[in-house]
Amino acid sequence: MPDSIHRCAWCGTDPLYVAYHDEEWGVPEYDARALWEKLVLDGFQAGLAWITILRKREGMRDAFDGFDPEKVAAYGEADIERLLGDARIIRSRAKINAAIKGARIWLEMCDNGEDFSGWLWSFVGGRPIQNSWADSAARPVATPESEAMAKALKKRGFTFCGPVIVYAFMQAVGMVNDHGVECFRHRQVRAMGRP
């Protein structure tokens, strides 16, 4: 019997993509470490399809020590070479270096008493932006908020975080609800964003 639930069209029928859509995409995330992991994964996506990242995510979590910023920040050349030889991940030296640099910046922010989560959420006023797109309507690829966040991330030294990548990140972590109004998740995700 075919699934009769209406979903955003972008997730297609791949079970991994459908599960990501149904369980994760758009759910507000406030944990600072989890936000950093998702930002890193979105950076690794640059130039690739998100399904590629989903298929490699567990291998990447394992290869990057569970995306523990303290461990990743301590990576040296031997770790970079290990990662470059690991077929479970996206083997890009530039993206690996960006993850290591990002972990160091994340730790520096913590050491300075800055809350990474609070800082990121400040770009949307601390609460999710609730959009009301028709499922067939095109979503923007960047917004003034994603442009401001990207600029601020780059100023701090993060890389692979342009406005388009940042907007995808904002959608993924629920800073913006871009589920179509006909999608069964739209109302559910909207309810999660209430104070």
C-alpha positions, -999 to 999 in steps of 0.1 A, spaced: 0 0 0 15 33 -10 24 59 17 -5 85 16 13 111 39 20 143 21 57 154 24 79 181 9 87 169 -26 125 173 -21 128 142 0 116 119 -28 112 82 -19 147 72 -7 140 58 28 170 75 43 159 109 29 123 103 40 134 95 75 156 126 77 126 147 65 102 131 89 123 130 120 150 157 118 147 184 91 133 216 106 133 204 142 147 232 164 182 222 177 197 241 206 225 218 217 258 237 209 278 206 200 250 192 178 247 226 160 285 225 154 283 190 139 255 200 116 274 231 105 304 209 97 282 184 78 267 212 58 302 225 50 311 190 38 280 191 15 294 220 -5 292 210 -42 274 177 -33 239 164 -28 227 162 8 218 125 4 256 119 -1 262 134 34 233 114 49 248 82 35 282 90 50 270 106 82 276 77 105 310 69 91 319 106 95 307 106 131 329 77 138 359 91 119 356 125 136 353 110 171 316 117 174 322 153 164 336 161 198 351 195 193 378 190 219 391 159 201 387 173 166 405 205 177 435 185 187 439 168 153 473 170 136 487 160 103 485 122 111 448 126 118 443 145 85 461 117 66 440 91 84 408 110 74 420 114 38 423 76 36 389 69 51 364 60 23 335 65 48 339 103 46 341 131 21 379 131 15 386 168 10 417 182 27 401 217 26 369 205 43 388 184 68 409 214 77 378 235 79 363 211 105 394 212 126 396 249 125 359 252 133 364 230 163 392 253 176 370 283 171 341 266 189 364 259 218 377 294 218 342 307 220 334 284 249 366 295 267 355 331 263 321 323 279 302 325 246 273 302 240 276 289 204 240 279 204 228 313 217 250 331 193 237 313 163 201 315 174 205 353 178 204 357 141 168 347 141 159 365 173 161 333 194 130 317 178 124 298 145 112 318 115 79 303 104 74 303 67 42 293 49 53 281 15 31 262 -8 48 228 -14 53 236 -50 68 271 -43 106 276 -46 123 283 -13 150 310 -12 186 297 -13 197 325 10 181 352 32 193 383 50 196 362 81 217 335 64 238 363 49 244 379 82 252 346 99 276 336 71 294 369 74 297 366 112 309 330 109 335 340 83 346 369 105 353 344 133 373 323 109 349 295 100 350 284 63 326 265 40 299 286 54 286 309 27 250 322 28 236 292 8 252 266 30 242 286 61 206 288 49 205 250 44 219 247 79 192 270 93 165 249 76 180 217 89 183 229 126 149 245 127 159 281 127 135 284 98 105 262 92 105 256 54 83 226 53 55 233 28 21 241 43 7 209 28 34 188 43 24 169 74 55 181 93 47 218 88 23 221 117 43 197 139 75 217 134 57 250 139 44 238 173 80 229 183 90 265 177 66 280 202 82 294 234 
